[in-house]
Amino acid sequence: MAQEKKRRSTGRRSPLAAAALIGIGLLLTGGIYAGASAAMAATADTTATTALTVDDGKKLFQANCATCHGLDLQGSQSGPSLFGVGELSVHFQVSTGRMPLQMQGPQAPQKPVQFTDEQIAAMGAYVQSMAPGPTFPSDETLDAKGDAAAGGELFRINCAMCHNVAGAGGALTEGKYAPALHGTTPLNMYAAMVTGPQNMPVFNDMNLTAEDKRDIITYLVWLQDNESPGGFSLGSLGPVSEGLFIWIFGIGSLIALTVWITAKSN
């Protein structure tokens, strides 16, 4: 009897063994399933495209833009006509979140983008098919490999009076403003020069050639990639902010030091 009890005790399994076996089985099953799914996805036909068509762009336009711009781009009392603006203007306005317009005001502010790149391209293609206008430039124009020095000179002559010499933006009249350019993409820099959004004038190739635009883009990208060499930029607002800083902190420090010395002597 003693020997029989001993054999039973040695053959007893731990309570955790079953749980361990179940866990190992689940891991193996999950690994095999994941590997099979990845293999099937890799061998599946990847030629399918998610690009939207002009008809898709028409539907998006009618659902989101036609209230102000009209079903046929003719415009209304709430929004201008889009005849001749082209897909480049659509890309600028929608990819920066300015459109659809949230509310009427002095100008459309930037806000979070509401559409994907494919949807924006589809709406632009629809507008371009209805009333052709400015289209996308060559990749060379946007490569930011032009003459930054020449671009800086052109920018100071044509743009700095509104956008500030450092591209920091500035106030205009009647609640309008020139936006800062520190986060603007090269494509939208070009689009702004060609389409003249908001209060900006249009710079066609007779005003600024394609090479001139490339140089300006190169200068602005250089500003984005290089911090102020003088330390704190103070908003890049020039002598106004610098003078205010010196008046408050410089003269304020001198007054505080004078008061401290006087109190110390007394």
C-alpha positions as CSV (number, residue, x, y, z in Angstrom):
1,M,0.0,0.0,0.0
2,A,2.8,2.4,0.8
3,Q,4.5,1.8,-2.6
4,E,1.2,2.4,-4.4
5,K,0.7,5.8,-2.7
6,K,4.2,6.8,-3.5
7,R,3.7,6.1,-7.3
8,R,0.5,8.2,-7.2
9,S,2.2,11.1,-5.6
10,T,5.1,11.2,-8.0
11,G,2.8,11.1,-11.1
12,R,0.7,14.1,-9.9
13,R,1.1,17.2,-12.2
14,S,1.5,20.8,-11.0
15,P,-1.7,22.9,-11.2
16,L,0.2,25.4,-13.3
17,A,1.1,22.9,-16.0
18,A,-2.3,22.9,-17.7
19,A,-2.3,26.7,-17.8
20,A,1.2,26.7,-19.2
21,L,0.3,24.2,-21.9
22,I,-2.8,26.3,-22.9
23,G,-0.7,29.4,-23.0
24,I,1.9,27.8,-25.2
25,G,-0.8,26.5,-27.5
26,L,-2.4,29.9,-27.8
27,L,1.0,31.5,-28.6
28,L,1.8,29.0,-31.2
29,T,-1.7,29.3,-32.8
30,G,-1.5,33.1,-32.8
31,G,2.0,33.1,-34.3
32,I,1.0,30.7,-37.1
33,Y,-2.1,32.7,-37.8
34,A,-0.2,36.0,-37.9
35,G,2.5,34.6,-40.1
36,A,-0.1,33.1,-42.5
37,S,-1.9,36.5,-42.6
38,A,1.2,38.4,-43.4
39,A,2.2,35.9,-46.1
40,M,-1.2,36.2,-47.7
41,A,-1.1,40.0,-47.6
42,A,2.4,40.0,-49.1
43,T,1.3,37.8,-52.0
44,A,-2.1,39.5,-52.5
45,D,-2.6,41.8,-55.5
46,T,-1.2,45.2,-54.5
47,T,-2.1,46.9,-57.7
48,A,-5.4,48.1,-56.3
49,T,-5.4,51.9,-55.8
50,T,-7.2,54.1,-53.4
51,A,-6.9,57.2,-55.6
52,L,-10.3,58.9,-56.0
53,T,-11.7,60.0,-59.3
54,V,-13.0,63.3,-60.6
55,D,-16.6,62.0,-59.9
56,D,-15.6,61.4,-56.3
57,G,-14.2,65.0,-56.2
58,K,-17.5,66.3,-57.6
59,K,-19.4,64.5,-54.8
60,L,-17.1,65.9,-52.2
61,F,-17.3,69.4,-53.6
62,Q,-21.1,69.3,-53.8
63,A,-21.3,68.1,-50.2
64,N,-18.8,70.5,-48.7
65,C,-18.3,73.5,-51.0
66,A,-21.3,74.0,-53.2
67,T,-23.3,75.8,-50.5
68,C,-21.0,78.9,-50.9
69,H,-19.4,78.4,-54.3
70,G,-22.4,77.0,-56.2
71,L,-23.1,73.6,-57.7
72,D,-21.4,74.7,-60.9
73,L,-18.6,76.8,-59.4
74,Q,-20.6,80.0,-60.3
75,G,-20.3,81.4,-56.7
76,S,-23.0,83.0,-54.5
77,Q,-23.4,85.8,-52.0
78,S,-21.5,83.7,-49.5
79,G,-18.5,82.7,-51.7
80,P,-16.7,83.8,-54.9
81,S,-16.8,82.0,-58.2
82,L,-14.1,79.4,-58.8
83,F,-13.9,79.8,-62.5
84,G,-10.2,79.8,-63.4
85,V,-8.8,79.3,-59.9
86,G,-7.6,75.8,-60.9
87,E,-6.6,72.8,-58.8
88,L,-3.6,74.7,-57.3
89,S,-5.9,77.1,-55.5
90,V,-8.0,74.3,-54.3
91,H,-5.0,72.5,-52.9
92,F,-3.8,75.7,-51.1
93,Q,-7.1,76.5,-49.5
94,V,-8.1,73.0,-48.5
95,S,-4.7,71.6,-47.5
96,T,-4.2,74.5,-45.1
97,G,-7.6,74.1,-43.5
98,R,-8.8,77.5,-44.7
99,M,-11.6,75.8,-46.5
100,P,-14.3,74.9,-45.8
101,L,-14.8,78.2,-44.2
102,Q,-15.8,78.0,-40.5
103,M,-17.4,81.4,-40.3
104,Q,-17.4,84.7,-42.2
105,G,-14.7,87.1,-41.2
106,P,-12.0,89.5,-42.5
107,Q,-10.1,86.4,-43.9
108,A,-10.0,82.7,-43.6
109,P,-7.7,81.5,-40.8
110,Q,-5.7,78.3,-40.9
111,K,-7.2,75.4,-39.0
112,P,-6.9,71.6,-38.9
113,V,-7.3,70.0,-42.3
114,Q,-10.6,68.1,-42.8
115,F,-9.8,66.0,-45.8
116,T,-7.2,63.5,-46.8
117,D,-4.6,64.2,-49.6
118,E,-6.6,61.9,-51.9
119,Q,-9.8,63.8,-51.3
120,I,-8.1,67.2,-51.8
121,A,-6.6,66.0,-55.1
122,A,-10.0,64.7,-56.2
123,M,-11.7,68.0,-55.5
124,G,-8.9,69.9,-57.2
125,A,-9.2,67.6,-60.3
126,Y,-12.9,68.3,-60.4
127,V,-12.5,72.0,-60.3
128,Q,-9.7,71.8,-62.9
129,S,-11.9,69.8,-65.2
130,M,-14.8,72.3,-64.9
131,A,-12.8,75.5,-65.2
132,P,-9.0,75.1,-65.9
133,G,-6.6,77.3,-64.0
134,P,-3.1,77.2,-62.4
135,T,-1.8,73.7,-61.9
136,F,1.1,72.1,-60.1
137,P,4.7,73.2,-60.9
138,S,7.6,70.9,-61.7
139,D,9.5,69.2,-59.0
140,E,12.5,71.3,-59.7
141,T,10.6,74.5,-58.8
142,L,9.9,73.1,-55.4
143,D,13.3,71.4,-54.7
144,A,14.6,74.4,-52.6
145,K,18.0,74.2,-54.4
146,G,17.9,77.6,-56.0
147,D,19.8,80.7,-55.1
148,A,18.9,81.5,-51.5
149,A,20.6,84.9,-51.6
150,A,18.7,86.0,-54.7
151,G,15.5,84.6,-53.2
152,G,16.1,86.6,-50.1
153,E,16.5,89.8,-52.1
154,L,13.3,89.1,-54.1
155,F,11.4,88.3,-50.9
156,R,12.5,91.6,-49.2
157,I,11.4,93.6,-52.3
158,N,8.1,91.9,-53.0
159,C,6.9,90.2,-49.8
160,A,8.6,91.5,-46.6
161,M,6.4,94.5,-46.3
162,C,3.5,92.2,-45.3
163,H,5.1,88.9,-44.2
164,N,8.1,90.4,-42.4
165,V,11.7,90.0,-43.6
166,A,12.0,86.8,-41.5
167,G,8.7,85.4,-42.7
168,A,7.1,86.0,-39.3
169,G,3.9,87.5,-40.7
170,G,2.3,90.8,-39.7
171,A,-0.9,92.8,-39.3
172,L,-2.8,94.4,-42.1
173,T,-5.8,96.7,-42.1
174,E,-9.4,95.9,-41.1
175,G,-8.5,92.9,-39.0
176,K,-6.6,91.2,-41.8
177,Y,-3.1,89.8,-41.5
178,A,-0.2,88.3,-43.5
179,P,0.4,84.8,-42.0
180,A,3.7,83.5,-40.8
181,L,5.6,81.3,-43.3
182,H,7.6,79.2,-40.9
183,G,5.4,76.1,-41.4
184,T,4.4,76.6,-45.0
185,T,5.3,73.8,-47.5
186,P,7.1,74.7,-50.7
187,L,4.1,73.7,-52.8
188,N,1.9,76.1,-50.8
189,M,4.5,78.9,-51.1
190,Y,4.3,78.5,-54.9
191,A,0.5,78.3,-54.8
192,A,0.2,81.5,-52.8
193,M,2.5,83.4,-55.3
194,V,0.6,82.1,-58.3
195,T,-3.0,82.2,-57.1
196,G,-2.9,85.3,-54.7
197,P,-5.1,84.1,-51.9
198,Q,-6.7,86.5,-49.4
199,N,-5.0,89.9,-49.7
200,M,-1.9,88.6,-51.5
201,P,-1.3,89.9,-55.1
202,V,-0.8,87.4,-57.9
203,F,2.8,87.0,-59.1
204,N,2.6,85.5,-62.5
205,D,5.7,84.6,-64.6
206,M,5.8,88.2,-65.9
207,N,6.3,89.5,-62.3
208,L,8.4,86.7,-61.0
209,T,9.7,84.0,-63.3
210,A,9.6,80.3,-62.3
211,E,13.3,80.6,-61.4
212,D,12.6,83.6,-59.2
213,K,9.9,81.7,-57.4
214,R,12.3,78.8,-56.9
215,D,14.8,81.1,-55.4
216,I,12.2,82.6,-53.0
217,I,11.1,79.1,-51.9
218,T,14.8,78.3,-51.3
219,Y,15.2,81.3,-49.1
220,L,12.1,80.5,-47.1
221,V,13.0,76.9,-46.6
222,W,16.5,78.1,-45.5
223,L,14.8,80.3,-42.9
224,Q,12.8,77.3,-41.7
225,D,15.9,75.2,-41.3
226,N,18.1,77.7,-39.6
227,E,17.5,79.3,-36.2
228,S,18.1,83.0,-35.5
229,P,21.9,83.4,-35.3
230,G,21.4,86.3,-32.8
231,G,19.8,84.2,-30.1
232,F,16.2,84.9,-29.1
233,S,14.2,86.0,-32.2
234,L,11.6,87.8,-30.1
235,G,9.0,87.1,-32.7
236,S,11.3,88.4,-35.5
237,L,9.4,91.7,-35.2
238,G,12.5,93.8,-35.5
239,P,13.3,97.0,-33.4
240,V,9.9,97.1,-31.8
241,S,10.1,93.9,-29.8
242,E,13.9,94.5,-29.2
243,G,13.4,98.0,-27.9
244,L,10.5,96.8,-25.7
245,F,12.7,94.0,-24.3
246,I,15.5,96.5,-23.5
247,W,13.1,99.0,-22.0
248,I,11.4,96.5,-19.7
249,F,14.3,94.2,-18.7
250,G,17.4,96.5,-19.3
251,I,16.2,99.7,-17.7
252,G,14.1,97.7,-15.2
253,S,17.2,95.9,-14.1
254,L,19.1,99.2,-13.7
255,I,16.2,100.6,-11.6
256,A,16.1,97.5,-9.4
257,L,19.9,97.6,-8.9
258,T,19.7,101.3,-8.0
259,V,17.0,100.7,-5.4
260,W,19.0,97.8,-4.0
261,I,22.2,99.8,-3.7
262,T,20.3,102.7,-2.0
263,A,18.6,100.3,0.5
264,K,21.9,98.7,1.2
265,S,23.6,102.0,2.0
266,N,20.8,103.1,4.3
